[in-house]
Amino acid sequence: MKPTISIIVAIFNRKDELFELLNSLTAQTDKEFEIIIVDDGSLIDLKPTISKFESFLNIKYFRKDNSGPGLSRNYGTRRAENEWLVFVDSDVIVENDYIENIKKDILEIPCDAFGGADKAHKGFNLMQKAISYSMTSVFTTGGIRGSKKAVSKFQPRSFNMGVKKDVFEKVGGFSEMRIGEDPDLSMTLWENGFKTAFFDDIAVYHKRRVDFGKFSKQVYQFGCARPILNQRHPNYVKISFAFPTLFMLGYVMGFIEYFILGKGVILAFYGLYTFMVLFHAVWVTKNISIAGMAVISTYIQMFSYGYGFLKSWILLNIFRMKPEDAFPKHFHKV
């Protein structure tokens, strides 16, 4: 028998993105699935957008008080009827064979949870494509996240993630974390003996942030979350998690070396790194304008993530603060 699928979408505002996601789901080659939309206390009315698709899709719509994405997804799963839960962010677009490939891969690759990649759509603007590059590049934290070939255990992320419903319920679903709740779930699954897998033919088009300011704030929060995750799951700590912080500190040391010692050895390394990112971005995107912005987004990502990681590590390990006290906005009080 083919697996049965419930797609869970937790959303806050983002009416236009929701329209694009639902529009892509109407074009699926396999139309046997349900969609659970959980409105996480949006400030705008999403019902008119959803109503446009109710005659084409099996949609269930629920509205609740704001609690963050993780707990909203938990709310949606309790109302799902099918065997597999598939989580996607509201700002993604899926290919026409997304559902078909998920069902095929589930039958071919034994696992309890799975994830897929993200990429930039040809219709995205130049900045979105640049940010997408830096978030998936081997030269940034995107490379740390890994791929099918790079890691022995793949950590599914909630923009494109599937879990067996009974397994999800056994581990208690997403935790109270508002940021970093998806790697937290992945590692919790591992700790309970469940297996994750990477499906390489279910990539989604992920819009992410549309300007550098919002992007910087987002990856800063990701950086803050990592030492919290390291505390919660010490068996899965990697030295590579600290790479952006070392990158940031090395850059500062480069300027100190240049202005005090009159040498530019360290800064020369960063010059080489910049050239490699630019060359690789041109090769990947085939566009010099995107590549130029990709260099900027890469440095924003490394510095913002690195600073967030360093701040969080100091507060948690030097000042011995509880994560809930150091970063109260990272947690929802259940």
Salt bridges, closest charged atoms under 4 A:
GLU20 OE1 - LYS207 NZ 2.59
ASP30 OD2 - LYS103 NZ 3.19
GLU34 OE1 - LYS60 NZ 3.20
ASP39 OD2 - ARG63 NH1 3.04
ASP40 OD1 - LYS64 NZ 3.17
GLU54 OE2 - LYS47 NZ 3.04
GLU81 OE2 - LYS60 NZ 2.89
ASP89 OD1 - ARG73 NH2 3.47
ASP89 OD2 - HIS206 NE2 3.69
ASP91 OD2 - ARG14 NH1 2.72
ASP91 OD1 - HIS206 NE2 3.20
GLU95 OE2 - LYS119 NZ 3.68
ASP105 OD1 - LYS104 NZ 2.90
ASP112 OD1 - LYS164 NZ 3.80
ASP118 OD1 - ARG145 NH2 3.35
ASP118 OD2 - HIS206 ND1 3.41
ASP118 OD2 - ARG208 NH2 2.06
GLU176 OE2 - ARG232 NH1 3.33
GLU181 OE2 - ARG73 NH1 2.91
ASP184 OD1 - ARG232 NE 3.19
ASP184 OD1 - HIS233 NE2 2.55
GLU191 OE2 - HIS233 ND1 2.65
ASP200 OD2 - LYS148 NZ 3.82
ASP201 OD2 - LYS104 NZ 2.97
